[in-house]
Amino acid sequence: MEKTLGRVLIGKYSELPDRLGKTFFVRDEEIALFKLVNGDVRAIENRCPHKGGVLAEGMVSGDHVFCPMHDWKINVCDGQVQAPDHGCVRTYQVEVEEDLVYIII
């Protein structure tokens, strides 16, 4: 079981771009943060499990991001890669309070 270290303030919800990824470095982890079209905010590990593509630079469609290197489709809610490809990335819990966004790490 992973140990939760705490809640880390990332920034303002109102300043997050819609349907675009943004990279954050939290402690020693690189995280891709996405504000989806429905307003939800999701955070995942920022490297594709295939060849390490930077996921924050990928196209977002619905609950998925497409790796910019080889177009792998990754669900930003559960971190699973869509078949026929396989693998997963780590996901992070996100909390939004008022206009502030936090990642639980």
C-alpha positions as CSV (number, residue, x, y, z in Angstrom):
1,M,0.0,0.0,0.0
2,E,1.3,3.4,-0.9
3,K,1.7,6.0,1.8
4,T,-0.1,9.3,1.3
5,L,2.2,12.1,2.0
6,G,-0.4,14.9,1.9
7,R,-2.2,17.5,-0.1
8,V,-0.2,19.7,-2.4
9,L,-1.5,23.0,-3.8
10,I,-1.1,23.1,-7.5
11,G,-2.8,26.4,-8.6
12,K,-6.0,28.0,-9.4
13,Y,-8.8,26.1,-11.1
14,S,-9.8,29.2,-13.1
15,E,-6.3,29.4,-14.6
16,L,-6.2,25.8,-15.9
17,P,-6.6,25.5,-19.7
18,D,-9.6,23.5,-20.9
19,R,-8.8,20.1,-22.6
20,L,-5.1,20.7,-22.5
21,G,-2.5,19.1,-20.3
22,K,-0.3,21.0,-17.9
23,T,2.9,19.6,-16.3
24,F,3.6,20.0,-12.6
25,F,6.5,18.7,-10.6
26,V,5.4,17.6,-7.1
27,R,8.2,16.4,-4.9
28,D,10.1,14.0,-7.2
29,E,7.2,13.2,-9.5
30,E,6.2,14.6,-12.8
31,I,2.4,14.9,-13.1
32,A,0.1,15.8,-16.0
33,L,-3.0,17.7,-15.0
34,F,-6.1,17.9,-17.2
35,K,-9.3,20.0,-17.0
36,L,-11.8,18.0,-19.0
37,V,-14.7,19.5,-21.0
38,N,-17.1,18.6,-18.2
39,G,-15.0,20.6,-15.7
40,D,-13.5,17.7,-13.9
41,V,-9.8,17.8,-13.1
42,R,-7.7,14.7,-13.4
43,A,-4.0,14.0,-12.7
44,I,-1.8,11.2,-14.0
45,E,1.8,10.2,-14.3
46,N,3.2,12.3,-17.1
47,R,5.0,9.5,-19.1
48,C,3.4,7.0,-21.4
49,P,4.2,3.4,-20.5
50,H,5.1,2.6,-24.1
51,K,8.0,4.9,-24.9
52,G,7.8,7.6,-22.2
53,G,5.9,10.2,-24.3
54,V,5.0,13.4,-22.4
55,L,1.2,13.0,-21.8
56,A,0.6,16.6,-20.9
57,E,1.4,17.4,-24.6
58,G,-1.2,14.9,-25.9
59,M,-4.6,15.6,-27.3
60,V,-7.5,15.3,-24.9
61,S,-10.8,13.7,-25.9
62,G,-13.5,13.0,-23.3
63,D,-11.8,11.0,-20.5
64,H,-8.7,10.1,-22.6
65,V,-5.4,11.6,-23.6
66,F,-3.5,10.5,-26.7
67,C,0.2,10.1,-26.3
68,P,1.9,12.5,-28.7
69,M,4.6,10.0,-29.7
70,H,2.6,6.9,-30.9
71,D,-1.1,7.8,-30.2
72,W,-1.7,5.4,-27.4
73,K,-5.1,6.2,-25.8
74,I,-4.9,6.5,-22.0
75,N,-7.9,7.0,-19.7
76,V,-7.2,9.9,-17.3
77,C,-9.6,8.6,-14.7
78,D,-8.1,5.2,-14.1
79,G,-4.8,5.3,-16.0
80,Q,-5.5,2.3,-18.2
81,V,-4.3,2.1,-21.7
82,Q,-7.0,1.2,-24.3
83,A,-6.7,-2.1,-26.1
84,P,-5.1,-3.4,-28.3
85,D,-2.3,-1.6,-26.5
86,H,-1.7,-2.4,-22.8
87,G,-0.3,-0.9,-19.7
88,C,-1.3,1.8,-17.2
89,V,0.0,5.0,-15.6
90,R,-0.3,6.1,-12.0
91,T,-3.3,8.3,-11.2
92,Y,-3.5,10.9,-8.5
93,Q,-6.5,12.1,-6.5
94,V,-7.4,15.7,-7.1
95,E,-9.4,18.0,-4.9
96,V,-10.9,21.4,-5.9
97,E,-11.9,23.8,-3.2
98,E,-13.2,27.1,-4.2
99,D,-10.8,28.1,-6.9
100,L,-7.8,26.1,-5.6
101,V,-6.6,22.7,-7.0
102,Y,-4.8,20.2,-4.8
103,I,-3.2,16.9,-5.6
104,I,-3.1,14.2,-3.0
105,I,0.3,12.5,-3.1
